Amino acid sequence: MPLFPVVRPRYIATLLGSALGALGLFYAGLFTLDATGNLPPPAFTNSICVDEKLAFHRQHPARDPNLLVIGSSVAWRHFDGAALVEEAPQVKPLNAGFCGLSASQSTFAAQWFLDRTPSVRDVLLITSPQDFETCGQAGVPLFNSEDVDRYVVGRASPWLYYLRYFDPFSLLRNATNIASKRRGDSINDPIVFDAYGSGPLRTDDVRDTQIYGLVRKLDGACFDAVRALNLRLKGEGRRLLVATTPLHPDWKHGTGAAPLLAEFNQRMQAALAVNPASEFWDGDAAGVVGRSAFFDAIHLRWSAARQYTRALGKALPPILPAFQLQAATP
């Protein structure tokens, strides 16, 4: 009796044929989705808005930006690059904000962009306390740097990454609504971009609920991530600018957020103190927008984002002349 069973050639051929057939059907499905405008981007993070933003940066390579905007959805939604450039034509912004990120994930993304855009002189973090709640629990790194580098910078073929990051459930779910999100038809979650990579929220509607509850505790790991980024920028002769986003007055009142906001500002300024050139602006306390500007507890409509960006540019002038930057750094 043989020690090993005899494997018939027909069995091997059937097995290989089935595998190749399944692979062929998989890619045929992808090509069909692509041809009909329903193909989501490769699922590097399995977050459709993050992966779609990576696809945007692949399709629109940055041309020597000198201001890098980072953060979560409030950075993506609330920065109007055109409004800032009107006030300061020397600024060349790149919005590298992604939705749904913790502060540590935002700083990871910042490090990735900084490694590939040496022209950047200032980094602007637009943020809210919600970004500083779960950094110790959030999965970092945000994405595989080597794969994303090949895809975004090297413009490698995307088809291999659909197989490497295959998730049938998210692929099917995203394929059903990605076209409407790209058109901006989705009221709550449009995924559209302006020339700078921002995601305008162009709507007159108000979300049914404010969504965001009380931030119960600020995570020290979030401030450590900001401090680490700031130290890097100090060593490279660059600045970190931090601006808080406006918060809906009803949310602040309903959650009793005043002590939390005071703690947030204090800890943020401590994280910035390691770099004398860095600056902080409390964009919430500045009161630059009214109650009608809000879509939910923390997100602004695009018309209000323009107003907020103009105020931000005056409070934290980006791309200071060299002599001013040297004077700010002992």
C-alpha positions in Angstrom: 0.0 0.0 0.0 1.5 3.3 -1.0 2.5 5.7 1.9 0.8 8.6 0.1 -2.4 8.6 -1.9 -2.1 8.8 -5.6 -3.1 12.2 -7.0 -4.6 11.9 -10.4 -3.5 14.5 -13.0 -7.2 15.1 -13.7 -7.8 16.1 -10.1 -4.9 18.6 -10.2 -6.1 20.0 -13.5 -9.6 20.4 -12.1 -8.3 22.1 -9.0 -6.1 24.6 -10.9 -8.9 25.2 -13.4 -11.4 26.0 -10.7 -9.0 28.4 -9.0 -8.2 30.1 -12.3 -11.9 30.2 -13.2 -12.8 31.8 -9.8 -10.0 34.3 -10.3 -11.2 35.1 -13.8 -14.7 35.6 -12.5 -13.5 37.9 -9.8 -11.6 40.2 -12.1 -14.4 40.1 -14.7 -16.6 41.4 -11.9 -14.1 44.1 -11.1 -13.8 45.2 -14.8 -17.6 45.3 -15.1 -17.9 47.5 -12.0 -15.1 49.7 -13.4 -16.8 50.1 -16.7 -20.1 51.1 -15.1 -18.5 53.6 -12.6 -19.3 51.4 -9.6 -15.8 50.2 -8.7 -14.6 51.2 -5.2 -10.9 51.8 -4.7 -8.7 49.0 -3.3 -9.5 48.5 0.4 -6.1 49.5 1.9 -7.9 50.6 5.1 -11.3 49.1 4.5 -12.7 52.6 5.1 -14.3 53.8 1.9 -13.7 57.5 2.4 -10.0 56.9 3.4 -9.4 54.6 0.5 -11.2 57.0 -1.9 -9.0 59.8 -0.7 -5.9 57.7 -1.4 -7.2 57.2 -4.9 -7.6 61.0 -5.2 -4.0 61.6 -4.2 -2.9 58.9 -6.8 -4.8 60.6 -9.5 -3.8 64.2 -8.5 -0.1 64.2 -7.5 0.8 67.2 -5.3 2.9 69.8 -7.0 5.4 71.1 -4.4 2.9 72.0 -1.7 4.2 74.1 1.2 1.2 73.7 3.6 0.1 70.2 4.6 -3.3 70.0 6.2 -3.9 67.0 8.4 -6.6 65.6 10.7 -9.9 63.7 10.5 -13.1 64.7 8.8 -13.1 68.2 10.3 -9.8 68.8 8.5 -11.1 67.2 5.3 -14.4 69.1 5.3 -13.5 72.4 6.8 -10.5 73.6 4.9 -11.2 75.8 1.9 -7.9 76.0 0.1 -9.2 78.5 -2.5 -10.3 80.9 0.3 -6.8 80.8 1.9 -5.0 81.2 -1.4 -7.0 84.3 -2.1 -5.8 85.8 1.1 -2.2 84.4 0.9 -1.2 83.6 -2.7 2.2 82.3 -1.6 0.4 79.3 0.1 0.2 76.0 -1.8 -2.0 73.8 0.3 -2.5 70.0 0.2 -5.3 68.6 2.3 -4.2 65.3 3.7 -7.1 65.0 6.1 -9.0 61.7 6.2 -12.4 60.9 7.7 -12.7 58.9 10.9 -9.1 59.1 12.2 -7.8 59.3 15.7 -5.1 61.9 16.3 -2.4 59.2 16.2 -3.6 58.0 12.8 -3.6 61.6 11.5 0.0 62.0 12.6 0.9 58.7 11.0 -0.6 60.0 7.7 1.3 63.3 8.2 4.6 61.5 8.6 3.9 59.5 5.4 3.1 62.7 3.4 6.1 64.6 4.9 8.4 61.8 3.8 7.2 62.3 0.2 6.7 66.1 0.0 9.9 67.8 1.2 8.5 71.2 -0.1 6.2 71.4 2.9 7.1 74.1 5.4 4.1 74.2 7.7 1.7 71.4 8.9 -1.8 72.5 9.9 -3.8 70.1 12.2 -7.5 71.0 12.2 -9.0 68.9 15.0 -11.7 68.4 17.6 -11.7 66.6 21.0 -13.4 63.6 19.3 -10.1 62.9 17.6 -8.3 62.5 21.0 -10.5 59.9 22.7 -9.1 56.5 21.6 -5.6 56.7 20.3 -4.4 53.9 22.5 -7.0 51.6 21.1 -6.9 52.8 17.5 -5.1 50.5 15.1 -2.0 52.1 13.8 -0.4 52.3 11.3 -3.3 53.5 9.3 -2.2 51.6 6.2 0.7 49.6 4.8 3.2 52.3 3.8 5.0 50.3 1.2 1.8 49.2 -0.6 0.3 52.7 -0.5 3.5 54.2 -1.7 3.5 52.0 -4.7 -0.1 52.7 -5.4 -0.2 56.5 -4.8 3.3 57.6 -5.6 4.5 54.8 -7.9 1.1 54.6 -9.6 1.3 50.8 -9.7 -1.5 48.9 -11.2 -4.4 48.7 -8.7 -5.6 45.2 -9.7 -3.3 43.2 -7.5 -4.4 45.2 -4.5 -8.0 44.3 -5.0 -6.9 40.7 -4.5 -4.5 41.4 -1.6 -7.1 43.4 0.3 -10.1 41.5 -0.7 -13.2 41.7 1.5 -16.3 40.5 -0.3 -18.7 42.2 2.1 -17.2 45.7 2.0 -16.6 45.4 -1.8 -20.3 44.6 -2.5 -21.5 47.2 0.0 -19.3 50.0 -1.4 -20.1 49.0 -5.0 -23.8 49.7 -4.4 -23.3 53.3 -3.3 -19.8 54.6 -4.4 -21.2 56.2 -7.6 -23.8 58.3 -5.7 -21.1 59.3 -3.1 -18.8 60.4 -5.9 -21.6 62.5 -7.5 -22.3 64.1 -4.1 -25.9 62.7 -4.0 -25.3 61.2 -0.5 -26.4 63.9 1.9 -24.6 62.4 4.9 -21.5 61.1 3.3 -20.6 62.6 0.0 -17.1 61.7 -1.2 -16.1 64.6 -3.5 -12.9 66.6 -3.6 -11.9 70.1 -4.6 -8.5 70.9 -6.3 -6.7 70.8 -2.9 -8.1 67.5 -1.7 -10.7 68.9 0.6 -14.2 67.3 0.9 -16.8 70.1 0.5 -20.1 69.4 2.4 -22.4 71.3 0.1 -25.9 71.0 1.6 -28.5 73.1 3.2 -29.8 70.1 5.2 -29.3 69.3 8.9 -28.6 65.8 10.0 -31.4 64.2 11.9 -29.3 63.8 15.0 -26.1 65.5 16.1 -24.6 61.9 16.3 -21.6 62.7 18.5 -22.0 62.1 22.3 -19.8 63.3 25.1 -16.1 62.7 24.9 -15.7 61.0 28.2 -11.9 61.0 28.5 -9.0 62.4 26.6 -6.3 59.9 25.7 -2.7 60.9 26.5 -1.5 58.7 23.6 -3.1 61.2 21.2 -1.2 64.2 22.6 2.0 62.1 22.6 1.5 61.5 18.9 1.1 65.2 18.3 4.2 66.0 20.4 6.3 63.4 18.4 5.2 65.0 15.1 6.0 68.4 16.5 9.5 67.3 17.6 10.2 66.0 14.1 9.1 69.3 12.5 11.2 71.3 15.0 14.3 69.2 14.0 13.5 69.9 10.3 13.0 73.7 10.8 9.2 73.4 10.1 6.1 74.4 12.1 3.1 72.7 13.4 -0.1 74.8 13.5 -3.1 73.5 15.4 -6.6 74.9 15.0 -9.7 73.5 16.7 -12.9 73.4 14.7 -16.1 75.1 15.8 -18.5 72.9 17.8 -22.2 73.2 17.8 -23.4 75.3 20.8 -26.2 72.8 21.6 -23.7 69.9 21.7 -21.5 71.8 24.1 -24.4 72.8 26.3 -26.0 69.4 26.2 -22.8 67.5 27.1 -21.4 69.9 29.6 -18.2 70.0 27.6 -16.6 73.2 29.0 -14.2 71.4 31.4 -13.2 68.9 28.7 -12.5 71.7 26.2 -10.4 73.6 28.8 -8.4 70.4 29.5 -8.0 69.8 25.8 -6.6 73.2 25.1 -4.2 73.0 28.0 -2.8 69.6 27.0 -2.6 70.6 23.3 -0.6 73.7 24.1 1.7 71.6 26.3 2.3 69.3 23.3 3.1 72.3 21.1 5.5 73.8 23.6 8.3 71.5 22.5 8.6 73.6 19.3 8.6 77.4 19.9 7.6 78.0 16.3 4.4 76.1 16.6 1.1 77.9 17.3 -2.4 77.1 18.6 -5.7 78.7 17.7 -9.0 77.9 19.5 -11.3 78.1 16.5 -14.3 77.2 18.6 -13.9 80.0 21.1 -13.3 82.4 18.3 -17.0 82.2 17.4 -16.4 82.7 13.7 -19.6 80.9 12.6 -23.1 80.8 13.9 -25.6 78.0 14.9 -26.9 77.8 11.3 -23.5 76.9 10.0 -23.6 73.3 11.3 -24.7 70.1 9.7 -24.3 68.1 12.9 -22.4 68.6 16.2 -19.0 69.1 14.6 -19.3 69.4 10.8 -19.8 72.7 8.9 -21.4 73.3 5.6 -19.0 74.4 2.9 -20.1 78.1 3.0 -19.2 78.2 6.7 -16.0 76.3 6.0 -14.9 79.1 3.8 -15.6 81.6 6.6 -13.8 79.5 9.1 -10.7 79.1 6.8 -10.4 82.8 6.3 -10.4 83.4 10.0 -7.9 80.6 10.5 -5.6 82.1 7.9 -5.6 85.4 9.8 -5.1 83.8 13.2 -2.4 81.4 12.1 -0.7 82.9 9.0 0.9 80.0 7.1 4.2 80.1 5.3 5.8 83.0 7.3 8.7 84.8 5.6 12.1 83.2 6.7 13.0 86.1 8.9 9.8 85.9 10.9 10.1 82.1 11.3 13.7 82.5 12.6 12.6 85.1 15.0 10.0 82.7 16.4 12.6 80.0 16.9 15.3 80.7 19.5 
